[in-house]
Structure formats: C-alpha cells, structure tokens
Amino acid sequence: MWKFIAKRLVSMIPVLLGVTLIIYLIMSMAPGDPAKVILGEQATPEQIAELREEMGLNDPVLVQYGRYISGLVRGDMGESYNSGLPCQVEIFARFPNTLRLATVAVTISVILALPLGVLAAVKQNTLFDGISMVIALIGISMPVFWLGLLLILAFSLNLGWFPSSGSEGLRSMVLPAITLGFNHMASIARITRSSMLEVIRQDYIRTARAKGVSEKNVITKHALKNALIPTITVVGLQIGAMLGGSVMTESVFAWPGIGRLMVQSINKRDIPMVLGCVIMFSVSFSIINLIVDILYGFVDPRIKSQYK
Amino acid sequence: MSENTKNVNAAEIAAKYKKKSQTADIFRRLAKNKTAMIGLIVVILLLILALSADLLFDFEIDITKQNISDRLQAPSSDHIFGTDEMGRDIFKRVCYGAKYSLLISFVAATISLAIGLVFGAIAGYYGGWADMIIMRFMDVLLAIPGTLLAIAIVASLGTSIPNLIIALSVSGIPGFSRIVRSSVLTVRDAEYIEAAKAIGANDRIIIFGHVLPNGMAPLIVQSTLRIASVILTTAGLSFLGLGVPAPHPEWGAMLSNARSYIRDYSYMALFPGLAIMTTILCLNLLGDGLRDALDPRLK
C-alpha cells in the first residue's frame, strides 16, 4: 500500500507542474502592467521600468515561471499587488475555513445521500423512490448560489434561525454547508441508487437471501459494500465541482475562505493572489483524488491486491 | 445493369435503411420515456425563445430601458414576474436571458466538442507519442476544477461574452477528448476499419467517416449534460460579476442583482433562479433519456 501511495505521489509531480504552468501562462495573459498596478497612476515611466526590472518582468515568461516555481516549492507564492504582503500568508489563513466548510458539506451530503440512494433502490418503483429521485434531480439542477439565496431568505431573514453571513460559531456554518452539500447529495444519491440496483440483482445477493441472511444484512453487509465503488468515484469527482461551488457559496454567505478571497482578488486585479488561490485549489483537488484512490483499496479487496 | 452495380446499389439501400431504422429506433425508445420527452420539448421551446428573442423583444425598449415610476412592482397582471429596481419587466428580461444562457452554452459546448473530437480522435487512433502527449495534457487540464479554470481564464482575459465562451470551451475540452479517445479505442481494430484501410481510405476518412460515427452515442449524452453544466457555470460566473456584463439580462447576473433586494422583493431572485433550474432540469432529463435510449443493453 505504501509503495502505491509513494508511486501516486511521484506521479502527481508532473501533473502539478503542468497545472501551475497552465495557470501561470493563463494569468500572464492578463492585460495591464503589474508594475503600474503596484506603483499606481502617479508613477513615472522610469519608476515603472525600474520596478519591472526588479520584478523580472522583462524576462521571458518561462523564466518567470521557473522563478515562481522555485519560490513555490519553498512556500513563497509571491507578493500581493494589493496589500504587498506575501500571498501565502492570506491563503493559508483562509484555507482552513474553506476546508472546514467543504468537509462539513461532504459529510452532510454523504450521510443523507447514502440512505436515500439505498432506500430508493430497495424500494424501487415506490412513492419513496419517486420522491427521493425527484429531490435528487432538483438538487442536481439547482444552482448553488440560488439555493444559498433561498436559504438566506427563509432561514435567516424570515425565521432568523441562522446568520446570513460570517463564520463565527457552528450556526453560521449550517446554511453554507447545506448549500454546498445539497447538489452533491443529489448526485451521490442517484449514483448510489443505480449502483445498488445493479448489485442487488447479482447472484451472490440471491444466494445470501437463499441462505436465510436477514434483509438488513443482505443490504448492509453484502450489497452496500459492493455498490460503494461508483459512489466513492462520484464523491471524489464531486469534490472538484465542490471546490468550484465553494467559490459561489463563500461569496453568497461572505464566508472567509479562499474562494471568496479569489473573487475579491479578481475584482482588484491582484493576479499573484488569484494565481495562488487557483493553485491551492488544484493541489487540494489532486490530493483529494489520491485519497479517493487509496479509499478504493479499503472498500474493494480486488483493488487492494493490485497495490501489492 | 451489371451484376456488380446491382450489388453495390443493394448494399447502399441496405446501409441507408439500416441507418434510418437505427435512428428511428433510438427516437422510438426516447419517445417512450415521458420525462425525457418533456425535457426535449422544453429545451426546444427554450431554443426557439432564445433564437427569436430579438424578434419578440426590443433590446432598448423592453429589456434595458429604465422606467423608474414602475420600479419594484410585485408580480401582477401588468408584469407577471414583477419589475426590478429600474422598473424593467422581469418576465421580458428572463425570456430574453434565454438567448445568453442557451446560445453561450451551445456555442461553448460545440467548440469543446469540436476540439475534443479532434484531440481525442488523434490520441485514440494513432496511439503512441501522440496519445501520450495529448492525454497527459488533458490530465493536467482535468486536474484543475472546471469552474476554477473558467474563472481563471475570465479573470485573466477580462469579462466579455467572447472571453466567457473561450473560458467555458477550454474547460470542456478534456472531458470530450477522453470520451472520444475511449470510443475510438473500442472501434479502432474492428473489421470494418480494417476493410476501409484495405480499400485505400485515408486516415481522415477512416476517423471521421467510420470511427467517430460509431462512437457517437456517449458523445451525444455528454454534449447534453455539458450544455447543462455550461449554463450553470455561465450563470455562476455572471453571479460573481465575471460573466455576461451589464445591462445584458443573463439569468446569473439578474440573480446577482437581486441579492440586494432579496429581503423585501424576493420575487426578483425567484424567477431567474427558476429559469436556470428548469433549463438544467430539462437538459438532465433529456440527457438521462438519451443515455437510456442509446444504451444497447436496455433495448
């Protein structure tokens, strides 16, 4: 297993280099002179030229990228055009908030989706199945930012149960986590249902029933474990979408995570900060994919044997 | 008429008949699925609305002209969805907004499909170095969450409709490439491809005339779902102020504008959101229906 993890970690390096290169090249296409942005409108052409030289902006873009990467591996993401502070300071200060929100959202979505998907499959073609799948379809089709606004309207402005913004205390996390998790709950419930439907028609399930195993054990011990592989894949894939969704959710609820920081930085044309945020998101996404790959081994012994 | 010509004509007729009957068979199966048909009908209606938006409404008078005396009117017989803070009719703006959401997503999805098709076909058909270089590049693009990649591109290039289309197209290319590549790999060594090679067909004819038409099923489904996903991303970017610029009535931009008035004028946020949800829902229903109709196991 450790060998597999080490292999996957090594294979992540070229991907991450590629990700940073692409993001760097995209960001370097941004119009406007960074030296002008930093010095302001009053700067003389001489001052601008001096700063450009100092920042290495006259070098070819690949040389600039090389410098950025060598800084990045030492934990240096460059200086914010806006505050002049190192970008990593603000990004690392806000990252735990995004992680906290995403973790709670994933937990809520998995806790709700698994029983919903399993019950819908077990009670296929009943009213419960119909209603739960309609809820799932609505969940998939609902934009996160609209759901966020509706939840704020209902539970914050009308009922006053939860705050509509901020990140203080558990209560402030409820609405953003539901907003972020609902869409994923719907996707996970749908895939769990279809995966369960396939598994419960297998011969070994019929055998288990014929042996007199209780229905509860058939479902939880025999069917569910085998139906979980596609579910885990979807959970992993959904986390990528969730990171994108967190940008919207954090903006709706003024949640102080890196999604909101990124939007604020875009509005201020603070390119190093935007670059740092996108790289942080992409690195997190790659690490999550690695964790999902490792999880497969725990669920499916056939995959575990391939690791050896 | 010689025997040979007769045989060729018979083969052509048989191929034509088979092709027609396969398409008819798929449509027959799709037509049996009521929810998919509802999805299809609504999507067609929305497309007609999007294409005829400029004929139905005057952009200056109906969509952007301010009418302060009518501002913030609740839904009524005069304004069935109410009016916004500038006195503009929300119903007309939501209808006109279909033009932006649908056309941007159709164009972006088509560009992604076209580029993904070429890359995926080259990678799958030629294999070797071409496959390795293209697919590693696609792996890198896939390692960046789609919405974030689109945000990064718009943030860099600036907010405009063409830049938005570029951003949305780029983020869709890896998904299509992978599907096309796997479709190509499954049919690349089939006998009819060997036969085409034997009669001297060049690579272009083999790829676009024989390989791709036989791997279209997953692409059709992916295209439908991609359009839905692009509509969501477009609305999301506009909501963040990075999508369609004002005063164009894109649904996400309308929702963003409604945020400030949500406490007292919640209808302003209700209708654009419903429009997005209905469109995505119908595209998802259609995509699910197409997947079932194209799945030979469910015949």
Contacts between the chains, C-beta under 8 A, distances in Angstrom:
chain1	res1	chain2	res2	distance
A	14	B	136	7.4
A	15	B	139	6.1
A	15	B	140	5.7
A	15	B	143	5.2
A	16	B	143	7.6
A	18	B	136	7.4
A	18	B	137	7.3
A	18	B	139	7.7
A	18	B	140	3.3
A	18	B	143	7.5
A	19	B	140	5.6
A	19	B	143	5.1
A	19	B	144	5.7
A	22	B	140	6.2
A	22	B	141	7.0
A	22	B	144	7.0
A	23	B	144	7.0
A	23	B	152	5.9
A	26	B	152	5.3
A	26	B	153	5.7
A	26	B	156	5.1
A	27	B	152	6.8
A	27	B	155	7.7
A	27	B	156	5.3
A	28	B	156	7.9
A	29	B	156	5.0
A	29	B	157	6.5
A	30	B	155	7.4
A	30	B	156	4.4
A	30	B	157	7.6
A	31	B	158	6.5
A	137	B	281	6.3
A	137	B	284	6.4
A	137	B	285	7.4
A	138	B	277	7.2
A	138	B	281	7.0
A	140	B	280	7.5
A	140	B	284	6.0
A	141	B	228	7.7
A	141	B	277	5.0
A	141	B	278	7.9
A	141	B	280	3.9
A	141	B	281	3.9
A	141	B	284	5.9
A	142	B	273	8.0
A	142	B	277	5.3
A	142	B	280	7.8
A	143	B	232	5.7
A	143	B	235	5.6
A	143	B	236	6.6
A	143	B	239	7.7
A	143	B	252	7.4
A	143	B	255	7.8
A	143	B	273	6.8
A	143	B	276	5.3
A	143	B	277	7.1
A	143	B	280	7.8
A	144	B	236	7.6
A	145	B	235	7.8
A	145	B	236	6.4
A	145	B	239	4.9
A	145	B	252	7.6
A	145	B	255	6.5
A	146	B	255	6.0
A	146	B	269	7.2
A	146	B	273	3.7
A	146	B	276	6.6
A	146	B	277	7.1
A	149	B	255	6.9
A	149	B	258	7.5
A	149	B	259	6.5
A	149	B	262	5.9
A	149	B	269	5.1
A	149	B	273	7.3
A	150	B	269	7.6
A	150	B	273	7.3
A	152	B	262	6.9
A	153	B	262	5.6
A	153	B	263	7.6
A	153	B	266	5.4
A	153	B	269	7.5
A	157	B	262	7.2
A	157	B	263	5.2
A	240	B	145	4.2
A	240	B	146	7.5
A	241	B	145	6.7
A	241	B	146	7.5
A	241	B	147	7.2
A	243	B	145	4.9
A	243	B	147	8.0
A	243	B	148	6.6
A	244	B	145	4.7
A	244	B	146	6.5
A	244	B	147	2.8
A	244	B	148	5.4
A	244	B	151	7.8
A	244	B	233	7.9
A	244	B	236	7.8
A	245	B	147	7.4
A	247	B	147	6.8
A	247	B	148	7.1
A	247	B	151	6.6
A	247	B	236	7.9
A	247	B	240	7.1
A	248	B	236	5.3
A	248	B	239	6.5
A	248	B	240	6.9
A	251	B	239	7.7
A	251	B	240	6.0
A	252	B	259	7.8
A	262	B	151	7.1
A	263	B	240	5.4
A	263	B	241	7.9
A	263	B	242	7.9
A	266	B	151	7.2
A	266	B	155	4.3
A	266	B	240	8.0
A	266	B	242	6.6
A	267	B	241	7.0
A	271	B	156	7.7
A	274	B	152	6.9
A	274	B	155	5.4
A	278	B	144	7.1
A	278	B	148	5.6
A	278	B	151	7.6
A	278	B	152	5.0
A	281	B	144	7.9
A	281	B	145	6.4
A	281	B	148	5.3
A	282	B	143	5.8
A	282	B	144	4.9
A	282	B	145	7.2
A	282	B	148	7.2
A	285	B	143	6.4
A	285	B	144	7.5
A	285	B	145	5.7
A	286	B	143	5.5
A	289	B	143	7.9
